[in-house]
Amino acid sequence: MLDASSPVSRLRNLVRDNPTQVRWLGAVVGIFLLIYFLPAGSARFDNAVLEGIRLTHWYAQEHVILCLLPAFVIAGAMAAYLSQGAVMRYLGPDAPMPVAFGMASVSGTLLAVCSCTVLPLFGGIYRRGAGLGPAVAFLYSGPAINVMAIVVTAKVLGLELGLARAIGAIVFAVVIGVIMHLIYHREERSRSKANARGFSADDDGRPLGQVAAFFGLMVGILVFANWAAADSPAWMAIYAWKWPITAALALLFGWLLWARWGWPAHWLLPLGGAVAMAALLAPSAPELAFAVGIIGLMLIAMLREDDREWAEQSWDFTKQILPLLLAGVFVAGLLLGRPGEEGLIPSEWVMMAVGDNSLGSTFLAALLGGFMYFSTLTEVPIVQGLLGNGMGKGPALALLLGGPALSLPNMLVIRTILGTQKTLVYCSLVVVMSTITGYLYGQLWP
């Protein structure tokens, strides 16, 4: 027995009585040791840091303004205008499963966005009352069941691999959602009852046609503004007209705000003029006009009592998600580098580990794909290059099924919405199912 007055006992009591200060001390010591022992000056470490910065720089230029800002605006609008009664009726825990999962999967598929852009939209429907299963199906289907990506996969990597990706992704969205629903059905039942308080069954808010047009136009702007080039004449024909189509949708959206939302013309017309002026002054940088439009839209919403919640909810999503995404993208670049470049983990190690169709290689491909960041359609040429360097077909399919749906920044944000446990379960399900599917595919069609 230790004497209560002994130094060890006193130290133990001090730790027990000051847990917060002890955690702070541990954090400070840990950060100091990390900085002290950084291998700064070594070629690989310095290059990996630059790769993290370059990937974050690329992400900020290519995705924040055109992808994330409109996604934050749409998510804020979901929280402000989307009828909670309708969400609970069609996507809630008590909704018929075929209806809920069908709507979630189809909605996600129509967006065809990357693993980061889908996050604010997922957060919006989940916060509004959607059940965990349908919300997760939506979360997976947005980046994974991208119709054009599947077509490009079949064209570039072969019909066999494209078909396997299409079938696997569609099945995954439903199966993962159903498993999450079954694991947490009691907790979801309690959340459903809590969400049901305070509104009636016929709480439909604005007329359905107005709401559908409102969200349809915003989603259309998001989709066409991010229409990427691809090796397809039909796809490229739309790509050539992406900005005129986006501008037309924006004009229709402005008209809807004036005619149905009651926004005054003397506010909307100057905003439209500012957007047009930005487009004329910087025709090679459409992001400028896009940013002017979004900022002006949110400023007007803030000035209107009826629409202030829209701006506030959009800002809440931005504060919650954007810093984590940027930090996650930097760490992903630091560890794995950009496509074709080196991070801390040598690419030779990756190729040696995924060069056959074994279970271990397939699991590693699914796991690494879960930490890498793929923007829309980029996973296809990356996998093409890996196959050319000796990657097995099984690991390739695992990467195609798990990679686009997950990424390190994606995981960090999901945790803030669902919590640590549900995030780990969701990510584990994606990795495990990708591994099993890729392994079986690699054994049957080596």
MILOKE-958214 format. One line per 2 residues: their letters; for each residue x, y, z of C-alpha. Coordinates in nm, 3 decimals. Layout:
BEGIN
A> X Y Z; ...
This chain:
BEGIN
ML> 0.000 0.000 0.000; 0.125 0.344 -0.093
DA> 0.131 0.610 0.175; -0.122 0.885 0.096
SS> 0.151 1.141 0.150; 0.399 0.972 -0.085
PV> 0.499 1.155 -0.407; 0.339 0.882 -0.623
SR> 0.006 0.910 -0.441; 0.014 1.289 -0.459
LR> 0.088 1.274 -0.831; -0.196 1.026 -0.885
NL> -0.438 1.250 -0.695; -0.319 1.552 -0.892
VR> -0.387 1.373 -1.221; -0.729 1.254 -1.100
DN> -0.835 1.598 -0.978; -0.716 1.789 -1.289
PT> -0.804 1.575 -1.593; -0.845 1.871 -1.828
QV> -0.506 2.018 -1.742; -0.343 1.676 -1.780
RW> -0.495 1.636 -2.128; -0.369 1.983 -2.222
LG> -0.022 1.896 -2.093; -0.024 1.570 -2.290
AV> -0.131 1.751 -2.607; 0.139 2.017 -2.568
VG> 0.410 1.755 -2.504; 0.289 1.541 -2.795
IF> 0.289 1.834 -3.039; 0.633 1.944 -2.919
LL> 0.778 1.594 -2.967; 0.619 1.568 -3.311
IY> 0.774 1.900 -3.421; 1.107 1.819 -3.253
FL> 1.150 1.487 -3.434; 1.015 1.593 -3.775
PA> 1.255 1.471 -4.046; 1.271 1.821 -4.195
GS> 1.546 1.851 -4.453; 1.512 1.498 -4.590
AR> 1.415 1.495 -4.958; 1.115 1.263 -4.918
FD> 0.965 1.453 -4.624; 1.013 1.797 -4.784
NA> 0.864 1.675 -5.111; 0.570 1.514 -4.925
VL> 0.495 1.846 -4.753; 0.501 2.019 -5.090
EG> 0.270 1.751 -5.229; 0.025 1.817 -4.945
IR> 0.036 2.191 -5.020; 0.002 2.137 -5.395
LT> -0.295 1.901 -5.355; -0.466 2.148 -5.117
HW> -0.393 2.433 -5.361; -0.542 2.232 -5.647
YA> -0.844 2.138 -5.436; -0.906 2.502 -5.339
QE> -0.889 2.613 -5.703; -1.090 2.332 -5.857
HV> -1.347 2.234 -5.595; -1.417 2.489 -5.324
IL> -1.591 2.761 -5.527; -1.769 2.551 -5.789
CL> -1.841 2.238 -5.581; -1.847 2.310 -5.211
LP> -1.997 2.660 -5.198; -2.312 2.562 -5.393
AF> -2.329 2.240 -5.190; -2.323 2.443 -4.867
VI> -2.597 2.670 -5.005; -2.813 2.370 -5.103
AG> -2.757 2.204 -4.766; -2.853 2.526 -4.586
AM> -3.166 2.548 -4.798; -3.253 2.189 -4.707
AA> -3.232 2.277 -4.338; -3.433 2.598 -4.384
YL> -3.700 2.513 -4.642; -3.729 2.138 -4.688
SQ> -4.041 2.015 -4.514; -3.944 1.800 -4.220
GA> -4.271 1.617 -4.258; -4.187 1.523 -4.618
VM> -3.835 1.411 -4.524; -3.968 1.196 -4.241
RY> -4.242 1.057 -4.465; -4.014 0.949 -4.751
LG> -3.668 0.913 -4.595; -3.732 0.878 -4.221
PD> -3.674 0.561 -4.016; -4.044 0.473 -4.036
AP> -4.071 0.523 -4.414; -4.116 0.207 -4.627
MP> -3.767 0.076 -4.695; -3.808 0.035 -5.074
VA> -3.927 0.397 -5.099; -3.663 0.540 -4.865
FG> -3.364 0.357 -5.012; -3.489 0.399 -5.367
MA> -3.526 0.776 -5.329; -3.191 0.811 -5.151
SV> -3.000 0.608 -5.410; -3.162 0.777 -5.710
SG> -3.112 1.124 -5.562; -2.745 1.055 -5.495
TL> -2.695 0.909 -5.842; -2.840 1.216 -6.015
LA> -2.589 1.442 -5.839; -2.277 1.256 -5.959
VC> -2.051 1.450 -5.722; -1.724 1.365 -5.545
SC> -1.691 1.225 -5.193; -1.648 1.574 -5.043
TV> -1.919 1.767 -5.229; -2.185 1.515 -5.121
LP> -2.111 1.579 -4.750; -2.307 1.904 -4.696
LF> -2.605 1.753 -4.880; -2.585 1.438 -4.670
GG> -2.563 1.650 -4.355; -2.863 1.853 -4.470
IY> -3.103 1.560 -4.519; -2.977 1.381 -4.207
RR> -3.019 1.691 -3.992; -3.368 1.736 -4.136
GA> -3.476 1.392 -4.016; -3.376 1.136 -4.279
GL> -3.313 0.789 -4.139; -2.954 0.675 -4.101
GP> -2.991 0.396 -4.359; -3.133 0.611 -4.643
AV> -2.894 0.896 -4.558; -2.596 0.660 -4.580
AF> -2.726 0.517 -4.909; -2.738 0.875 -5.039
LY> -2.387 0.940 -4.903; -2.243 0.639 -5.086
SG> -2.440 0.664 -5.409; -2.352 1.029 -5.485
PA> -1.985 0.971 -5.566; -1.994 0.594 -5.632
IN> -2.290 0.547 -5.871; -2.177 0.812 -6.117
VM> -2.335 0.708 -6.449; -2.069 0.877 -6.662
AI> -1.785 0.737 -6.450; -1.925 0.387 -6.497
VV> -1.953 0.442 -6.874; -1.597 0.575 -6.888
TA> -1.479 0.278 -6.678; -1.632 0.035 -6.927
KV> -1.483 0.223 -7.222; -1.132 0.267 -7.080
LG> -1.089 -0.039 -6.858; -1.318 -0.282 -7.038
LE> -1.687 -0.372 -7.034; -1.628 -0.646 -6.778
LG> -1.479 -0.412 -6.516; -1.732 -0.136 -6.592
LA> -2.023 -0.376 -6.545; -1.874 -0.512 -6.222
RA> -1.834 -0.156 -6.090; -2.192 -0.062 -6.181
IG> -2.349 -0.369 -6.020; -2.125 -0.350 -5.714
AI> -2.188 0.020 -5.651; -2.567 -0.009 -5.682
VF> -2.577 -0.310 -5.448; -2.338 -0.144 -5.202
AV> -2.553 0.167 -5.163; -2.854 -0.037 -5.055
VI> -2.673 -0.308 -4.855; -2.456 -0.067 -4.656
GV> -2.758 0.153 -4.583; -2.965 -0.146 -4.471
IM> -2.687 -0.276 -4.245; -2.644 0.066 -4.083
HL> -3.023 0.083 -4.034; -3.032 -0.261 -3.869
IY> -2.736 -0.192 -3.639; -2.872 0.139 -3.513
HR> -3.248 0.090 -3.555; -3.328 0.144 -3.185
EE> -3.125 0.464 -3.168; -3.283 0.580 -3.495
RS> -3.629 0.509 -3.357; -3.559 0.742 -3.064
RS> -3.421 1.008 -3.297; -3.729 0.973 -3.516
KA> -3.959 1.038 -3.220; -3.754 1.341 -3.117
NA> -3.762 1.480 -3.471; -4.136 1.418 -3.497
RG> -4.212 1.652 -3.208; -4.314 2.001 -3.309
FS> -4.462 1.942 -3.653; -4.777 1.781 -3.782
AD> -4.808 1.510 -4.044; -4.922 1.765 -4.302
DD> -4.632 2.001 -4.234; -4.545 2.054 -4.600
GR> -4.421 2.415 -4.584; -4.423 2.579 -4.929
PL> -4.608 2.420 -5.224; -4.432 2.108 -5.351
GQ> -4.390 2.247 -5.703; -4.209 2.557 -5.577
VA> -3.979 2.356 -5.353; -3.904 2.104 -5.631
AF> -3.820 2.384 -5.876; -3.611 2.563 -5.612
FG> -3.393 2.262 -5.534; -3.395 2.131 -5.891
LM> -3.251 2.455 -6.027; -2.981 2.470 -5.758
VG> -2.882 2.108 -5.818; -2.877 2.174 -6.192
IL> -2.642 2.470 -6.139; -2.416 2.252 -5.923
VF> -2.409 1.966 -6.176; -2.351 2.172 -6.493
AN> -2.097 2.408 -6.335; -1.889 2.100 -6.251
WA> -1.944 1.913 -6.578; -1.602 1.761 -6.645
AA> -1.439 1.679 -6.977; -1.448 1.312 -7.078
DS> -1.371 1.092 -7.377; -1.727 1.096 -7.511
PA> -1.869 1.311 -7.796; -2.209 1.348 -7.630
WM> -2.051 1.434 -7.295; -1.816 1.687 -7.459
AI> -2.106 1.847 -7.649; -2.266 1.929 -7.313
YA> -1.926 2.031 -7.174; -1.889 2.291 -7.450
WK> -2.219 2.451 -7.340; -2.179 2.404 -6.963
WP> -2.152 2.776 -6.880; -2.441 2.897 -7.100
IT> -2.656 2.622 -6.948; -2.543 2.719 -6.597
AA> -2.619 3.087 -6.669; -2.967 2.999 -6.800
LA> -3.041 2.796 -6.488; -2.916 3.083 -6.271
LL> -3.151 3.326 -6.450; -3.444 3.090 -6.394
FG> -3.345 3.061 -6.029; -3.339 3.440 -5.995
WL> -3.684 3.461 -6.154; -3.814 3.195 -5.910
LW> -3.680 3.392 -5.612; -3.859 3.705 -5.739
AR> -4.186 3.546 -5.853; -4.239 3.279 -5.587
WG> -4.008 3.360 -5.295; -4.093 3.729 -5.292
WP> -3.741 3.865 -5.326; -3.745 4.229 -5.446
AH> -3.628 4.297 -5.800; -3.423 4.601 -5.690
WL> -3.198 4.358 -5.496; -3.183 4.077 -5.752
LP> -3.115 4.296 -6.058; -2.796 4.457 -5.915
LG> -2.676 4.112 -5.813; -2.736 3.983 -6.165
GA> -2.550 4.285 -6.302; -2.253 4.219 -6.071
VA> -2.238 3.855 -6.182; -2.253 3.956 -6.550
MA> -1.982 4.219 -6.496; -1.754 3.963 -6.327
AL> -1.810 3.720 -6.616; -1.724 3.988 -6.873
LA> -1.415 4.115 -6.689; -1.276 3.766 -6.624
PS> -1.416 3.530 -6.891; -1.132 3.281 -6.830
AP> -1.212 3.261 -6.457; -1.582 3.174 -6.426
EL> -1.520 3.099 -6.058; -1.520 3.476 -5.994
AF> -1.873 3.527 -6.129; -1.986 3.211 -5.949
AV> -1.847 3.335 -5.615; -2.003 3.681 -5.664
GI> -2.342 3.518 -5.724; -2.326 3.295 -5.416
IG> -2.199 3.569 -5.183; -2.464 3.812 -5.309
LM> -2.735 3.548 -5.271; -2.641 3.483 -4.909
LI> -2.616 3.856 -4.829; -2.970 3.913 -4.957
AM> -3.094 3.612 -4.760; -2.936 3.758 -4.445
LR> -3.123 4.085 -4.498; -3.460 3.912 -4.529
ED> -3.631 3.795 -4.211; -3.800 3.502 -4.386
DR> -3.478 3.374 -4.543; -3.216 3.451 -4.280
EW> -3.214 3.092 -4.160; -3.100 2.982 -4.507
AE> -2.784 3.192 -4.482; -2.723 3.094 -4.119
QS> -2.758 2.721 -4.189; -2.530 2.748 -4.493
WD> -2.268 2.925 -4.282; -2.298 2.657 -4.012
FT> -2.224 2.386 -4.268; -1.931 2.587 -4.405
KQ> -1.775 2.633 -4.060; -1.823 2.269 -3.973
IL> -1.702 2.108 -4.294; -1.459 2.329 -4.488
PL> -1.167 2.341 -4.238; -1.176 1.962 -4.194
LL> -1.186 1.904 -4.569; -0.884 2.126 -4.634
AG> -0.689 1.965 -4.348; -0.782 1.618 -4.472
VF> -0.681 1.695 -4.830; -0.343 1.821 -4.707
VA> -0.280 1.504 -4.503; -0.388 1.284 -4.796
GL> -0.138 1.464 -5.021; 0.131 1.439 -4.753
LL> 0.090 1.063 -4.719; 0.010 0.952 -5.075
GR> 0.094 1.252 -5.294; -0.095 1.360 -5.601
PG> -0.162 1.109 -5.884; 0.174 1.026 -6.035
EE> 0.369 1.197 -5.755; 0.530 1.072 -5.435
GL> 0.416 1.129 -5.077; 0.558 0.983 -4.757
IP> 0.440 0.635 -4.862; 0.653 0.525 -5.161
SE> 0.450 0.426 -5.467; 0.674 0.119 -5.508
WV> 0.539 -0.015 -5.180; 0.184 0.031 -5.304
MM> 0.253 -0.145 -5.635; 0.428 -0.435 -5.462
AV> 0.134 -0.473 -5.225; -0.146 -0.472 -5.489
GD> 0.026 -0.656 -5.771; -0.185 -0.972 -5.751
NS> -0.542 -1.082 -5.680; -0.481 -1.209 -5.328
LG> -0.707 -1.115 -5.039; -0.432 -0.906 -4.879
ST> -0.367 -0.708 -5.197; -0.737 -0.646 -5.250
FL> -0.787 -0.532 -4.890; -0.490 -0.295 -4.912
AA> -0.622 -0.147 -5.237; -0.963 -0.085 -5.076
LL> -0.802 0.062 -4.765; -0.566 0.294 -4.953
GG> -0.847 0.395 -5.187; -1.047 0.494 -4.881
FM> -0.778 0.740 -4.775; -0.701 0.884 -5.119
YF> -0.901 1.170 -5.267; -1.054 1.124 -5.614
ST> -1.239 1.404 -5.787; -1.514 1.304 -6.032
LT> -1.387 1.076 -6.314; -1.020 1.093 -6.207
EV> -1.023 0.745 -6.057; -1.050 0.584 -6.403
PI> -0.717 0.707 -6.551; -0.548 0.646 -6.214
VQ> -0.663 0.282 -6.208; -0.570 0.251 -6.576
GL> -0.214 0.355 -6.492; -0.201 0.116 -6.195
LG> -0.325 -0.174 -6.410; -0.057 -0.091 -6.664
NG> 0.202 -0.117 -6.388; 0.088 -0.462 -6.279
MG> -0.208 -0.407 -6.047; -0.444 -0.706 -6.022
KG> -0.804 -0.682 -6.146; -0.944 -0.762 -5.801
PA> -0.761 -0.476 -5.627; -0.857 -0.248 -5.919
LA> -1.228 -0.317 -5.866; -1.189 -0.273 -5.488
LL> -1.028 0.065 -5.550; -1.308 0.169 -5.789
LG> -1.578 0.068 -5.539; -1.421 0.214 -5.224
GP> -1.206 0.503 -5.345; -1.462 0.744 -5.494
AL> -1.700 0.700 -5.198; -1.442 0.754 -4.925
SL> -1.145 0.982 -4.863; -0.958 1.103 -4.556
PN> -1.128 1.448 -4.561; -1.462 1.275 -4.620
ML> -1.412 1.058 -4.309; -1.320 1.355 -4.090
VI> -1.641 1.536 -4.181; -1.868 1.230 -4.152
RT> -1.742 1.193 -3.795; -1.870 1.541 -3.704
IL> -2.216 1.447 -3.839; -2.256 1.085 -3.726
GT> -2.002 1.052 -3.447; -1.694 0.831 -3.424
QK> -1.862 0.493 -3.390; -2.104 0.523 -3.683
TL> -1.828 0.666 -3.902; -1.600 0.373 -3.825
VY> -1.881 0.127 -3.898; -1.968 0.296 -4.229
CS> -1.606 0.319 -4.347; -1.538 -0.040 -4.238
LV> -1.843 -0.162 -4.432; -1.725 0.014 -4.748
VV> -1.371 -0.126 -4.716; -1.481 -0.480 -4.624
MS> -1.745 -0.504 -4.897; -1.505 -0.358 -5.155
TI> -1.245 -0.614 -5.048; -1.482 -0.912 -5.068
TG> -1.626 -0.806 -5.404; -1.284 -0.730 -5.552
YL> -1.140 -1.057 -5.425; -1.425 -1.267 -5.568
YG> -1.399 -1.079 -5.898; -1.023 -1.133 -5.911
QL> -1.062 -1.507 -5.849; -1.340 -1.557 -6.105
WP> -1.201 -1.329 -6.378; -0.824 -1.304 -6.317
